[in-house]
Amino acid sequence: MKKTRNISIAAILLALVLSLLGTSCSAVNPTALTVNQWTLSDSEFQSQIEAFSKVYSTSGGASQLKSPDGNSWATSYTSAFLNDQLNLQLAQVGIEERGLEVTDADRASAKALLEENFTNGSGTSVFGELPMSYQQTLIDGVAAQNVLGAAVIAEAQTDEGLRKLYESTKDQYQDDLVCASHILVLAGTGSSNAVPTDAQYATALTSIKETQAQLRGASNFAAVASAKSQDTGSSAAGGALPCSPKGTFVTEFDNAAWNQPIGVVGEPVKTKFGYHLILVTARGQLTFEQLKDSLKQSVAENADAIVSAELVRIAATATISVNLRYGLFDATTAKITAPSGATPTTVAGLPLQ
């Protein structure tokens, strides 16, 4: 016969007291967001979101944060706010994983960037109007994002990183491609919606010929392109464009890229944008070595997407929880989305819907 274990009334009462204490603590100190050991309490969240909304209102954007009645916060706002906090914390997790250092100079740069971004309608910075603790959270997080982003991009542009990119996308490189760099002088504004005048083309031609005179063959093309080209998308890369199949560029540019000699700077080419000096570096079915510069350019042009993918990877290894009143965490995207039919609550005296 099984013996019945006796449990004292005192033990039962103790267990009840402990369970009530646990419930009481979670009710008194609820959390809005947790990432590993870091926690944003509900009270901190309420304080931050209210402070942010006051600062945001100085730029005339407060109405975007509220419902049509003007008395409640939209869950799209609260989830977006928490997404920013999540990204800042994931960046700091990534910094710790890699053993990277965030210096005082990094924090100073982050603060300067935040001061520039937090401006009112007259262009005056209002970042200093946020609570000091919130300012420091943003400074630390943005500094971590910048350091992590630089490390991730540098890693992606190593030979090993470029080789991985090439192997994962090599189906794109099976056809004939042309790799070219260019220097652009705009005719007029360079807008595709405005046809340059003859006078604007003449001015651009004079300017491109002056630039052409500064070239020593192809040897200093990248340096001159970085200094003179008005194509902001490629000038930072010495004028280099991604290796591309026939038909990628506007007709006049495409014809020159596919017909002029490799390694020789061609004569100015007129397009709807202005005048170009074009240097073809490779053409045909290209090897990894021939594509490396183009792959580096692709990494630079897709830096935001690459860093976002790294944050998704970090999130997959982190412990993340979100208060369901404010949003739902999607592990596949590492994003917090607004809850559907969320129950109204209160943020700094206002109902949160």
C-alpha positions as CSV (number, residue, x, y, z in Angstrom):
1,M,0.0,0.0,0.0
2,K,1.4,3.5,-1.0
3,K,2.1,5.6,1.9
4,T,0.5,9.1,1.8
5,R,3.0,11.9,2.2
6,N,2.0,14.4,4.9
7,I,2.4,18.1,4.0
8,S,2.0,20.6,6.8
9,I,-0.4,23.5,6.6
10,A,2.6,25.8,7.3
11,A,4.3,24.6,4.1
12,I,1.2,25.1,2.1
13,L,0.8,28.6,3.4
14,L,4.5,29.4,2.7
15,A,4.1,28.2,-0.9
16,L,1.0,30.4,-1.3
17,V,2.9,33.4,0.1
18,L,5.8,32.9,-2.2
19,S,3.6,32.5,-5.3
20,L,1.7,35.6,-4.4
21,L,5.0,37.5,-3.9
22,G,6.1,36.4,-7.3
23,T,2.8,37.6,-8.9
24,S,3.0,40.8,-7.0
25,C,6.5,41.6,-8.2
26,S,5.6,40.9,-11.9
27,A,2.6,43.1,-11.6
28,V,4.4,46.0,-9.9
29,N,7.5,45.8,-12.2
30,P,6.2,44.6,-15.6
31,T,8.7,44.7,-18.5
32,A,8.2,46.1,-22.0
33,L,11.2,44.4,-23.6
34,T,13.9,41.9,-22.5
35,V,17.0,41.0,-24.5
36,N,19.1,38.4,-22.6
37,Q,20.0,40.0,-19.3
38,W,18.9,43.6,-20.3
39,T,15.4,44.7,-19.4
40,L,13.4,47.8,-20.3
41,S,10.8,48.1,-17.6
42,D,7.3,49.2,-18.3
43,S,7.9,52.4,-16.3
44,E,11.1,53.2,-18.2
45,F,9.3,52.5,-21.5
46,Q,6.5,54.8,-20.5
47,S,8.9,57.6,-19.6
48,Q,11.0,57.2,-22.8
49,I,8.0,57.1,-25.2
50,E,6.5,60.2,-23.6
51,A,9.8,62.0,-23.7
52,F,10.4,61.0,-27.3
53,S,6.9,62.1,-28.3
54,K,7.4,65.6,-26.7
55,V,10.6,66.0,-28.6
56,Y,9.1,64.6,-31.8
57,S,6.2,67.1,-31.5
58,T,8.6,70.0,-32.0
59,S,9.2,68.8,-35.6
60,G,5.5,68.8,-36.3
61,G,5.3,65.0,-36.3
62,A,3.2,64.3,-33.1
63,S,0.0,63.7,-35.0
64,Q,1.6,60.7,-36.7
65,L,2.0,59.1,-33.3
66,K,-1.6,59.3,-32.2
67,S,-5.0,57.9,-33.2
68,P,-7.5,60.1,-35.0
69,D,-9.0,61.3,-31.7
70,G,-5.6,62.6,-30.7
71,N,-5.7,61.1,-27.2
72,S,-4.0,57.7,-27.7
73,W,-0.8,56.2,-28.9
74,A,-0.9,53.9,-31.9
75,T,0.5,50.4,-31.5
76,S,2.4,51.0,-34.7
77,Y,4.2,53.7,-32.8
78,T,4.9,51.6,-29.7
79,S,6.1,48.6,-31.8
80,A,8.4,50.9,-33.9
81,F,9.8,52.4,-30.7
82,L,10.5,49.0,-29.3
83,N,12.1,47.9,-32.5
84,D,14.6,50.7,-32.2
85,Q,15.4,49.6,-28.7
86,L,15.7,46.0,-29.8
87,N,18.2,46.9,-32.6
88,L,20.3,48.9,-30.2
89,Q,20.5,46.0,-27.8
90,L,21.2,43.4,-30.5
91,A,24.1,45.5,-31.7
92,Q,25.5,45.5,-28.2
93,V,25.1,41.7,-28.0
94,G,27.0,41.5,-31.3
95,I,29.7,43.7,-30.0
96,E,30.2,41.5,-27.0
97,E,30.1,38.3,-29.1
98,R,32.9,39.6,-31.3
99,G,35.0,41.1,-28.5
100,L,34.9,44.5,-30.1
101,E,35.6,47.7,-28.2
102,V,33.3,50.8,-28.3
103,T,35.5,53.8,-27.5
104,D,34.8,57.2,-26.2
105,A,35.4,58.5,-29.7
106,D,32.7,56.1,-31.0
107,R,30.3,57.4,-28.4
108,A,31.1,61.0,-29.2
109,S,30.4,60.4,-32.9
110,A,27.1,58.6,-32.0
111,K,26.1,61.6,-29.9
112,A,26.9,64.0,-32.7
113,L,24.8,62.0,-35.1
114,L,21.9,61.9,-32.7
115,E,22.1,65.6,-32.1
116,E,22.0,66.1,-35.8
117,N,19.0,63.8,-36.2
118,F,17.0,65.1,-33.3
119,T,16.3,68.6,-34.6
120,N,13.2,70.8,-34.5
121,G,11.5,72.7,-37.3
122,S,14.1,75.5,-37.1
123,G,17.0,73.0,-37.3
124,T,18.0,73.3,-33.6
125,S,19.0,70.1,-31.9
126,V,16.5,68.9,-29.2
127,F,18.4,65.8,-28.3
128,G,19.5,67.3,-25.0
129,E,15.8,67.7,-23.9
130,L,15.5,63.9,-23.5
131,P,16.2,62.4,-20.0
132,M,19.9,61.8,-19.4
133,S,19.4,58.1,-18.9
134,Y,17.6,57.8,-22.2
135,Q,20.2,59.9,-24.0
136,Q,22.9,57.5,-22.7
137,T,20.9,54.5,-23.9
138,L,20.7,55.9,-27.4
139,I,24.4,57.0,-27.4
140,D,25.6,53.6,-26.3
141,G,23.3,51.8,-28.7
142,V,24.1,53.9,-31.8
143,A,27.8,53.7,-31.0
144,A,27.5,49.9,-30.9
145,Q,25.5,49.8,-34.1
146,N,28.2,51.8,-35.9
147,V,31.1,49.7,-34.6
148,L,29.3,46.5,-35.4
149,G,28.2,47.7,-38.8
150,A,31.8,48.6,-39.7
151,A,33.1,45.2,-38.5
152,V,30.4,43.3,-40.4
153,I,31.0,45.2,-43.7
154,A,34.8,44.9,-43.3
155,E,34.4,41.1,-42.7
156,A,32.1,40.8,-45.8
157,Q,34.8,42.5,-47.9
158,T,37.6,40.2,-47.0
159,D,38.6,37.6,-49.6
160,E,36.8,34.9,-47.5
161,G,33.6,37.0,-47.3
162,L,33.7,37.9,-51.0
163,R,34.2,34.3,-51.9
164,K,31.1,33.3,-49.8
165,L,29.1,36.0,-51.6
166,Y,30.4,34.8,-54.9
167,E,29.5,31.2,-54.2
168,S,26.0,32.1,-53.0
169,T,25.2,34.3,-56.0
170,K,27.4,32.8,-58.8
171,D,24.4,32.0,-60.9
172,Q,24.2,35.7,-61.6
173,Y,27.7,35.6,-63.2
174,Q,27.3,32.8,-65.8
175,D,26.6,35.2,-68.7
176,D,28.9,37.7,-70.3
177,L,29.4,40.8,-68.1
178,V,31.1,44.1,-68.3
179,C,33.0,45.8,-65.4
180,A,33.4,49.5,-65.8
181,S,34.2,52.6,-63.8
182,H,33.1,56.1,-64.8
183,I,33.4,59.8,-64.1
184,L,30.2,61.8,-64.6
185,V,29.7,65.5,-65.1
186,L,26.0,66.3,-64.9
187,A,24.3,68.5,-67.5
188,G,21.9,70.7,-65.5
189,T,20.5,68.9,-62.5
190,G,21.0,65.5,-63.9
191,S,17.3,64.7,-63.3
192,S,15.9,62.1,-65.7
193,N,12.7,64.1,-65.7
194,A,14.3,67.2,-67.1
195,V,16.0,67.3,-70.5
196,P,19.3,69.3,-70.4
197,T,19.5,72.3,-72.6
198,D,22.2,72.6,-75.3
199,A,23.9,75.2,-73.1
200,Q,23.9,72.9,-70.1
201,Y,25.4,70.1,-72.3
202,A,28.1,72.5,-73.5
203,T,29.0,73.5,-70.0
204,A,29.2,69.8,-69.0
205,L,31.4,68.9,-72.0
206,T,33.9,71.7,-71.1
207,S,34.1,70.4,-67.6
208,I,34.5,66.7,-68.6
209,K,37.3,67.7,-70.9
210,E,39.1,69.5,-68.1
211,T,38.7,66.4,-66.0
212,Q,40.0,64.2,-68.8
213,A,43.1,66.3,-69.0
214,Q,43.9,65.4,-65.4
215,L,44.0,61.7,-66.2
216,R,47.2,59.8,-66.6
217,G,45.8,57.0,-68.6
218,A,44.0,54.6,-66.2
219,S,46.5,54.9,-63.4
220,N,44.8,57.7,-61.5
221,F,41.3,57.2,-62.7
222,A,39.9,56.1,-59.3
223,A,41.4,59.1,-57.5
224,V,40.1,61.6,-60.1
225,A,36.7,59.8,-60.0
226,S,36.5,60.1,-56.2
227,A,37.3,63.8,-56.4
228,K,35.4,64.9,-59.5
229,S,32.6,62.5,-60.4
230,Q,29.1,63.8,-59.7
231,D,27.7,60.2,-59.5
232,T,27.4,60.1,-55.7
233,G,26.6,56.4,-55.9
234,S,29.9,55.4,-57.4
235,S,32.4,58.2,-56.7
236,A,33.3,56.9,-53.2
237,A,34.3,53.6,-54.9
238,G,36.6,55.4,-57.4
239,G,33.8,55.4,-60.0
240,A,33.4,51.6,-60.0
241,L,30.1,50.2,-61.1
242,P,28.9,46.6,-60.4
243,C,29.8,44.2,-63.2
244,S,26.6,43.9,-65.3
245,P,25.0,42.2,-68.3
246,K,24.4,43.9,-71.6
247,G,21.4,46.3,-71.5
248,T,21.9,47.4,-67.9
249,F,23.0,50.9,-68.6
250,V,21.4,53.7,-70.7
251,T,22.0,53.0,-74.4
252,E,24.9,55.3,-75.1
253,F,26.8,54.2,-72.0
254,D,26.0,50.5,-72.7
255,N,27.3,50.8,-76.2
256,A,30.6,52.3,-75.1
257,A,31.1,49.8,-72.2
258,W,30.7,46.9,-74.6
259,N,32.8,48.2,-77.5
260,Q,35.6,50.4,-76.3
261,P,39.0,48.8,-75.5
262,I,39.6,47.3,-72.1
263,G,41.9,49.3,-69.9
264,V,41.7,52.5,-71.9
265,V,39.7,55.6,-70.9
266,G,37.4,56.4,-73.8
267,E,36.3,59.8,-75.1
268,P,33.4,61.5,-73.3
269,V,30.1,59.8,-73.8
270,K,26.9,61.9,-73.9
271,T,23.8,60.5,-72.1
272,K,20.6,62.1,-70.7
273,F,22.5,62.7,-67.5
274,G,25.5,64.5,-68.9
275,Y,28.9,63.4,-70.0
276,H,30.8,60.3,-68.9
277,L,34.4,59.2,-69.1
278,I,34.4,55.4,-69.1
279,L,37.1,52.9,-68.2
280,V,36.3,49.2,-68.9
281,T,38.2,46.9,-66.6
282,A,36.9,43.5,-67.7
283,R,34.4,42.0,-70.1
284,G,33.1,38.5,-70.9
285,Q,32.7,35.4,-68.6
286,L,34.5,36.6,-65.5
287,T,36.4,34.7,-62.8
288,F,36.1,35.4,-59.1
289,E,39.3,37.5,-59.2
290,Q,37.9,39.6,-61.9
291,L,34.7,40.1,-60.0
292,K,36.2,41.0,-56.6
293,D,36.0,44.7,-57.0
294,S,32.4,44.5,-58.2
295,L,31.5,42.2,-55.3
296,K,33.1,44.8,-52.9
297,Q,30.9,47.5,-54.5
298,S,27.8,45.3,-54.0
299,V,28.7,44.9,-50.4
300,A,29.0,48.6,-50.0
301,E,25.7,49.3,-51.8
302,N,23.9,46.7,-49.7
303,A,25.5,47.5,-46.3
304,D,22.2,48.1,-44.6
305,A,20.7,44.8,-45.7
306,I,23.9,43.0,-44.7
307,V,23.9,44.5,-41.2
308,S,20.2,43.8,-40.8
309,A,20.9,40.1,-41.7
310,E,23.5,40.1,-39.0
311,L,21.0,41.4,-36.4
312,V,18.6,38.6,-37.4
313,R,21.4,36.1,-36.8
314,I,22.2,37.6,-33.4
315,A,18.5,37.6,-32.5
316,A,18.2,33.9,-33.2
317,T,20.7,33.2,-30.4
318,A,19.3,35.7,-27.9
319,T,16.5,35.4,-25.4
320,I,13.9,38.0,-26.4
321,S,10.5,38.8,-24.9
322,V,8.1,41.6,-25.6
323,N,5.1,42.8,-23.6
324,L,2.1,41.6,-25.7
325,R,0.4,44.9,-25.1
326,Y,3.0,46.7,-27.2
327,G,4.0,44.3,-29.9
328,L,4.8,40.7,-31.1
329,F,8.3,39.5,-31.8
330,D,8.9,37.7,-35.1
331,A,12.0,35.6,-34.8
332,T,12.3,35.1,-38.6
333,T,12.7,38.9,-39.2
334,A,13.9,39.9,-35.7
335,K,11.2,42.6,-35.8
336,I,8.5,43.6,-33.4
337,T,5.1,44.1,-35.1
338,A,2.0,45.8,-33.8
339,P,-0.4,43.5,-32.0
340,S,-3.8,42.9,-33.6
341,G,-6.7,44.1,-31.5
342,A,-4.4,45.0,-28.6
343,T,-6.1,45.9,-25.3
344,P,-5.9,49.6,-24.5
345,T,-3.6,50.5,-21.6
346,T,-2.0,53.6,-20.3
347,V,1.3,55.3,-21.2
348,A,2.2,58.4,-19.2
349,G,-1.5,59.0,-18.6
350,L,-2.7,58.4,-22.1
351,P,-4.4,55.2,-23.3
352,L,-2.2,53.1,-25.6
353,Q,-4.2,51.3,-28.2
